Amino acid sequence: MEVILHKDEDAVERLFSECSIFNEKTHEFTIFQEGSWMKNWWEYQKNCKTIHPYMIEVKEGMNTIAIVPLYSYKATWSFTVIRPIGLGAADYLVPVISKKYDMEEIFNLIIKKLIEDRRKWDCIVWSDLPGDSIYNKIFSDSLLDGFKMIEKVKTVDCPYIILDQNMEQEKFGLNNKYVKKILFKQRKLIRQKGEYLYQRVRRETDIEPVMNKLFELHQRRWNGTETPSKYNNRKEREYALLTAKNLFQNELLHLSYLEINKQIIAVHFGMTDGNRFYFYIPSFDTEFGKYSAGQLLIYHLILDAGKEGCQHFDFLKGEEAYKYKWGAVNRQNVEYTFTNKTLKSQFFHFLFRINKSRLFHVYLRKIAERLLIRKTS
């Protein structure tokens, strides 16, 4: 086997294409490791900040059998940090390794390559690794042989529903009491506003107008709060639209909405790979909040996912109460931080520990308070 470290832009697009070929033929695969998804992320991020490819490819003969999609950037004091591609937009970040090969053997080769290049980086931070992933154990065991693990922390919960295909269509393993509450709101909506339609986008020409409605509803919902809509930013809108179009071309997009009298009252931009449904970006018209329009849309999404044979309805990151009302259970993401054995990397380790120290922060706070007293006295 040959391990190649790619730091040039020319290799990026080819490797993303290779990722798309793997898909479900890997040890673990999520929609966020799909090639077009990562390519869109890369094109958007490199225009927002200075980042560089740091992609590791493992080949056997002419065949690519593993890809670790990473990037590097300069942090404070010129520390070089390596992180997985997709950070911020992807809820799960895992390597891409063919099922045909032993994962631990490949990881040992990857670690060796990273150690060979250790003078070119100071820290690896791998976020959003699913806690129930087989990679969690690999990171805990194998990586320790070559690196110094500074920290492993649980970061965020990712609730999901296990869809029981043996149950009748209206249930699929859901919380029946909550479903009855939503269906009561459904009847109220129909009685007071008229019949509504649940629609899924089936044509590429319909993607842009529905996505524009999503942006509009998202802005209306969140502007004026402490967390304004990110879709106030034109580049964010363009990025989301391009991602949706590429997912459509790869038959992974699930863009749907509720409509009354040709008025869209709720929209969801999500994905499905046939096994898992990803509840990604929803929004609804706040004027229809009393009818639980957003939750009613979720009800239809869950039914759709069940009919299509999905085993999981994944709410993705976030501990919002409504997810658990549907009967969701938790999985947790974890984050690993590693350094190597160079002096600069160990200095990073030292600063990291200081920054995490409670006593250090208390001491700094006291100094700041004293300075403030002197300044105002």
N, C-alpha and C positions, 0 to 999 in steps of 0.2 A: 504493500500500500504506500501511496505517496501523499504527503501532506503539503499543501501549498497555501501560503499566506498572501492574500491579494490586498494591495493598498492602492491600486489604480482604478480609476473610474471605468476604464474599458471593460474590466472583468465583472462589474456590478450587474449590468443588465443580463449578461449570459448566466450568471449564477442565480439571479431571480427566476429566469426561465427554467433552470434546472429544478428549483424548488417547486415550481408548478407541476413538473413531471412527477415528482414524488407523491404529493398529496397523501392519500391514505395508505401508501406503501411504506410509511415511516413507523418508527417505534411509537411515536405520538404525533398527532397532527391537529392543529386548530386552524381556523380560518385566517388567523393573523400570520401564519407562515406561508400563506398562498403568495406566489410570486408577484402578481400585479399589485397586491396590497402593499407589500414591502417596497416595491418600486415607486408607487405613488408617495409613500411616506418619505422615501429617500429624496425624490425630486422636490418635494415641498420643503423639507427640513434644510437641505443644502442651500436653499435660497433665503432661509431665515437666519442661519448662523453658520459659522465655520466648522464643518465636520469633515472627516476623512474616512474612506472605506477601510475596514479592518476585517475582511471576510476570510474565513478559513475553509478550505475545500479539501476533502479527502477523496482520492481517486484510487481505483483498482484498474490498472490498465488504462483504457480509454474512458471508463465509466466513472462518473461522479457518484459516490456512495454516501457522502455526508457534507453538509454545509452548516457552518456556524456563522450566521449573519450578524456581524458586529460593526461598530464604528468607533472612531476615537475623536477626542477633542481636547483642547487645552483648558484646564480649570485654573483656579487661583494659584499664583506662584508658579505657573507653567507646569503644573502636574499634568501628565497625560492620563486621561481616564478613558476606559473602554466600556461601552455599554451595548446592549442588543438593539438591533434595528427594529423600529416599531414603537419604541418607548413613548408613552404618552397617549398614543392613539390605539394601541393594542392592549387588550386586557390580559392576554396570556403570551408569554415569551419563552419559547423552547427552541433548542437546536433542531435541525432537520437531518435525521439519520435513517438510512434505509433499514427496513426490517430484516433484510437478508444477512445482516452482519452483526457481530457481537458488539453491543454498545460500549461495554467497558474497554474493550480492546481499542476501539476507535477513540474513546475519550483519552486514553493514555497517550495515543499519538498526538492528539490535539494539545494536551498539556505539555508534552515535550516541545512542540512547536512554539507554544507561548513562552516557555522557559528559555528557549533559544533566543527569543526576541525580547527578553525581559528588560533590556536597557532602553527599549523604545516605549515602554509604558510603566506607569506607577501604580495603577489601581484598576481593578475590574469590579464594576457594580452591576450585578444581574438582578433586575427587578422583575416582579410579576411572574415568577415561576410558580405554577400551581402546586400547592402543598401536597396534593395527592398524586403528583406526577412521579413517574419512575426516575425522572431526572433529579428530583429532590434528594433521593438517596445517593445518586451518583455524585452530585455536587458535595454532599456531606462527606462522602468516603474518598472518592478518587482524587478530587481536587486538592484535598489536604496533603497529599503526597508531594505535591510540587509547589504549593502556595501556602501563604499564611492567611487563614481566614480571620478577618477582623471581627466580622459580625454576621449573624444570621437572625433575621427578625421576621415575624409575621406582620404583614403590611395591611391587607384589606380582605374583607369577606366577599365572596362571589356566590350569592344564592342561586340555586337551580332547582328545577322540578324534574323528578323522574317520571316520565310519561308511561303509564301502564297500558300497554296495548291490549290487555285482556279485558279492560273495563269498557263500558259503553262510551260512545263518542262524546257525550256531554260532560264526562267526568275526567277520564284519563288520569286518575290519581290526584285530582285537585281537592282542595278544601271545600267540601260541599256547602257548608254554611256560608262561606264567602261567595261562592258561585250563585247561590240563591239571592244574595243581596245585590249582586251585579245584575242579575236577570230582572229583579224588581225595578232597578233603575232603567233597564232597557225598556220595560213596558211603560214606564213613566215618560221616557223620551218619546216613544212612538205615539203615546196618547196625546202629548202636549205639542210635539213638533212635527209629527208625521213619520212615515216609514223612512228608514235610513238604509244605505247600501254599504256593505263591506267590499272594498275593491283591492285587488292586487295588481300592480303594474306588470303588464305582460309585453309591452312594446317599448323599445328604446326611446322613441320619440316622446313618450309620456313621462320619462324620468325627470327631465328638467323642470317642467311645470309643477310636479308633485314635490320635488326637492325644494323648489322656491317657496312653496306653501309651508313646508317644514321649517325653513329658515324664518319665514314671517311669523309663524306661530311661536317658535322658540324665542324670537326677539321680544314678542309681545308678552310672553310668559315671564321672562327673566330680566328684561330691562327694568330698571327702577328698583332692583333688589341689590343685595351686596355682591351677587355673582351675576353680572350682566351676561347676556348671550355672547358666546364667542363668534356667532355668525353676524355680528356687527362688522366683523373684519371681512373684507371682500376676498382675501386670499384663503381664509378658512372656508368660505362658501365654495370657492372654486375647487379647493382640495376635496371637499366632501362630495361635490358633484362628479368630479373625475373618478373618485373611488367607486361611487355608485355605478357609473357607466362601465367601468372595467369589471366590476363584480357581475354585472348583468351579462357581459360578453362571456364570462366564464361560468355562467349558470349558477351563480352563488348568491345573487341579490334577492332579498325579500323586502320590497318596498310596497307598503300598503296604507290604506286610509279608510276613514269613515266619512260618508257624504250624505247630507240632507238637502234636497232641493238644489243640487249642484253646488252646495257650499261644503267645503271640506272642513270637518270639525276636529279631526285627529289624524296624525300621520306617524308612521314608524318606519325608520330606515334601519334595516337589519340584514342578517345573512343566514343562510342555512346550507349545510354540506350534506344533508340527507340523514345524518346521524344526530347532529346537534343544531338546535335553533339558537341564534344569538340575538338577544334583545339589546340593541345597540343605542340608537338615538330616537327617542319618542318625543312628541310634542302634541299639545291639544289646545283647542280654543277655550280660553278661560271662561267665556260666556256660557259654555256647556259643562262647566265644572260640577254643577249640582246634579248632573245626570251621570257623573263619573265616566265621561267620554273616553278618557285615557285608559281607564280600567276595562271598559267595554271593548276597546280595541285589543287590549291584551287578551281578553277572553277569546276573541276570534283568532288571534295569532296562535294561541295554545291549541285551539281546535285544528287549525291548519297544520301546525307542526305534528300533531298526533296523526292526522290523516295521511301525512306524507311519510310516516314511519320513523320520525325522529324519536330517539330514546331519551333525550334531555331537552328541556327548555331552559336555556341559560340566561339568567338576568344580568350576568357579568358583574363588574365591580360596583360595590355600593350596598349599604345596609339599610336602605329605605324600608320602612315598616310595611308598605303595601306588598312587597315581594314575599314576605313571610305569610301574609294573609292568604296568598294563593296556595300555600303549603310547601314553600321552598325550603330546602335544607342548605346548609353551608358547606362551602369549600373555601380554604384560605390560600391566598398567595403569600409567597415568602420572597425575601430579598437577601442576597448574599453579597458581601463586600470582601474582596481579596486584595492582598498586596503580594509582591515578590520579595526576594532577598537582597535587592540592590540597596545601597545607602539611601538614595533618594526616596525609594518606595518605603523604606523603614521610617524615614522622616515623616512621610505622609501618614503612616500608621501612628506615629507618636502624636501628631497634630489631631488626628481623628479621635484618638482616645481622650486627649485634653478637651476637645470640643464636646465630647459625650459626658464629661465629668460634671456631676452636679455641683461639687464644691467649687469648681472653676467658675461656673456661671454665677454662683452665689457671691464669690469673691469679686468678680467683675461688676456685679450689680452694686455691691457696696462701694466700690471705687467710683462708679458713675454717680451714685447718690451723693457722695462727698463732694465731687466736683460740681454737681448741680447746686448743692447748698452754698458752696463758696461763690459760685457765679451769681446767685440770687441774693446773697447777704450783703 
